């Protein structure tokens, strides 16, 4: 037994921080704490997902309301477009045809300044022929076409003028867009 008490260089230094049993308990406590922390985290994740589910219902209702208001806006827009098409079909169509682009531009400028009309567009036919089209009330279109024809005649060659008081709705399909 005397040999057991002799110090040797191979012996480990005594652990002064904690006894062996205490270290095991501490490790056991740490493992237990880790498990309980994991359970708490899992529980917190479940609670968070539950909260997300409950809060997701309110935005769904909001989305439905937004969709309904968008549908109502589309319906109103369609009604407005129908009214505009109906109104446009009741407006007169005036046309001035000239030989040469400069004369047609002068005619368009004079027509727009002379009366309350809107430029529908121009159509280049070929051989230098250009037609300018305007829309508006019948009286305004007649006045504008007369003024445009006079201006085009002064500057170039006037080929034809015409006013259609109430063009058929199918005529809209062949009218050019504003260029």
Legacy VTK file of the C-alpha trace (Angstrom):
# vtk DataFile Version 3.0
C-alpha trace
ASCII
DATASET POLYDATA
POINTS 179 float
0.000 0.000 0.000
2.935 2.247 0.439
3.473 2.146 -3.244
0.011 3.460 -3.775
0.746 6.599 -1.772
4.000 7.406 -3.536
3.738 10.227 -5.960
4.791 9.435 -9.467
5.084 11.635 -12.531
2.424 9.672 -14.344
-0.308 10.361 -11.889
-2.901 12.889 -12.789
-3.140 16.054 -10.842
-6.194 16.141 -8.663
-9.138 18.003 -10.185
-9.634 21.002 -7.949
-12.621 22.405 -9.771
-15.329 19.811 -9.105
-15.486 16.337 -7.726
-16.224 13.535 -10.158
-19.777 13.001 -8.993
-20.529 16.686 -9.261
-19.336 16.753 -12.837
-21.616 13.895 -13.732
-24.561 15.597 -12.094
-23.753 18.802 -13.908
-23.600 16.952 -17.216
-26.851 15.231 -16.435
-28.407 18.583 -15.574
-27.068 20.087 -18.796
-28.494 17.232 -20.822
-31.818 17.568 -19.022
-31.804 21.316 -19.597
-31.029 20.787 -23.273
-33.963 18.388 -23.572
-36.319 20.764 -21.808
-35.023 23.653 -23.944
-35.661 21.581 -27.060
-39.171 20.832 -25.814
-39.752 24.521 -25.098
-38.421 25.451 -28.520
-40.646 22.867 -30.172
-43.572 24.132 -28.142
-42.721 27.710 -29.088
-42.530 26.721 -32.758
-45.937 25.048 -32.498
-47.358 28.113 -30.777
-45.850 30.372 -33.442
-47.318 28.252 -36.222
-50.667 28.353 -34.443
-50.409 32.124 -34.238
-49.518 32.289 -37.918
-52.575 30.221 -38.753
-54.870 32.410 -36.723
-53.412 35.645 -38.092
-53.564 34.330 -41.668
-57.373 34.401 -41.588
-57.574 38.182 -41.330
-55.475 38.825 -44.488
-57.545 36.229 -46.361
-60.649 38.295 -45.649
-58.798 41.404 -46.723
-57.752 39.702 -49.959
-61.371 38.726 -50.608
-62.471 42.321 -50.053
-59.772 43.581 -52.401
-60.830 41.068 -55.061
-64.469 42.107 -54.684
-63.603 45.781 -54.992
-61.445 45.016 -58.049
-64.349 43.157 -59.657
-66.679 46.063 -58.910
-64.153 48.476 -60.415
-63.934 46.319 -63.560
-67.733 46.294 -63.862
-67.863 50.072 -63.520
-65.080 50.427 -66.087
-66.955 48.171 -68.531
-70.105 50.279 -68.084
-68.116 53.447 -68.734
-66.570 51.931 -71.864
-70.012 50.910 -73.139
-71.316 54.427 -72.528
-68.310 55.927 -74.325
-68.770 53.572 -77.269
-72.456 54.406 -77.400
-71.675 58.131 -77.200
-68.918 57.825 -79.809
-71.265 55.999 -82.153
-73.684 58.934 -81.895
-70.953 61.455 -82.791
-70.380 62.598 -86.335
-67.344 61.580 -88.361
-65.712 64.178 -90.597
-63.115 63.437 -93.282
-60.898 65.688 -95.381
-58.796 64.119 -98.134
-55.866 66.012 -99.647
-53.012 65.382 -102.029
-49.857 65.861 -99.986
-48.920 65.542 -96.343
-48.408 69.244 -95.692
-51.932 70.140 -96.825
-53.406 67.388 -94.632
-51.483 68.580 -91.570
-52.696 72.143 -92.181
-56.276 70.875 -92.579
-56.046 68.873 -89.328
-54.637 71.855 -87.444
-57.355 74.169 -88.734
-60.130 71.655 -87.968
-58.975 71.150 -84.380
-58.688 74.899 -83.786
-61.970 75.810 -85.514
-64.367 73.625 -83.512
-64.678 71.273 -80.560
-63.624 68.077 -82.368
-61.221 65.222 -81.640
-58.668 63.884 -84.102
-59.443 60.231 -84.862
-56.446 59.650 -87.083
-54.953 59.906 -90.523
-54.816 57.416 -93.340
-52.140 57.487 -96.042
-53.751 55.914 -99.063
-50.971 56.151 -101.626
-50.160 58.392 -104.600
-49.803 61.228 -102.094
-53.399 61.019 -100.860
-53.894 61.563 -97.127
-57.220 61.516 -95.272
-57.669 63.244 -91.907
-60.608 62.152 -89.706
-62.231 64.003 -86.803
-65.145 63.292 -84.452
-67.529 65.426 -82.462
-71.024 66.875 -82.491
-72.608 67.124 -85.924
-72.518 70.927 -86.075
-68.939 71.118 -84.814
-67.741 68.488 -87.295
-69.444 70.230 -90.238
-67.850 73.536 -89.256
-64.428 71.919 -88.742
-64.529 70.101 -92.099
-65.434 73.329 -93.926
-62.542 75.168 -92.240
-60.116 72.310 -92.908
-61.159 72.070 -96.551
-60.586 75.801 -97.034
-57.110 75.620 -95.437
-56.118 72.535 -97.444
-57.331 74.187 -100.675
-55.136 77.248 -100.030
-52.008 75.194 -99.347
-52.371 72.157 -101.612
-54.908 70.136 -103.534
-58.201 69.271 -101.842
-59.527 65.939 -103.131
-62.708 65.331 -101.085
-64.598 66.170 -97.891
-67.422 64.311 -96.209
-69.359 64.273 -92.922
-71.203 61.192 -91.658
-73.683 62.370 -88.973
-74.155 59.015 -87.202
-71.800 56.326 -88.505
-72.718 52.682 -87.940
-70.891 50.913 -85.095
-69.141 48.589 -87.570
-67.444 51.608 -89.166
-65.398 51.893 -85.943
-63.556 48.722 -86.933
-62.011 50.275 -90.039
-61.073 53.639 -88.528
-57.355 54.108 -87.897
-55.825 54.893 -84.534
-54.234 58.265 -83.851
-50.733 58.240 -85.309
LINES 1 180
179 0 1 2 3 4 5 6 7 8 9 10 11 12 13 14 15 16 17 18 19 20 21 22 23 24 25 26 27 28 29 30 31 32 33 34 35 36 37 38 39 40 41 42 43 44 45 46 47 48 49 50 51 52 53 54 55 56 57 58 59 60 61 62 63 64 65 66 67 68 69 70 71 72 73 74 75 76 77 78 79 80 81 82 83 84 85 86 87 88 89 90 91 92 93 94 95 96 97 98 99 100 101 102 103 104 105 106 107 108 109 110 111 112 113 114 115 116 117 118 119 120 121 122 123 124 125 126 127 128 129 130 131 132 133 134 135 136 137 138 139 140 141 142 143 144 145 146 147 148 149 150 151 152 153 154 155 156 157 158 159 160 161 162 163 164 165 166 167 168 169 170 171 172 173 174 175 176 177 178
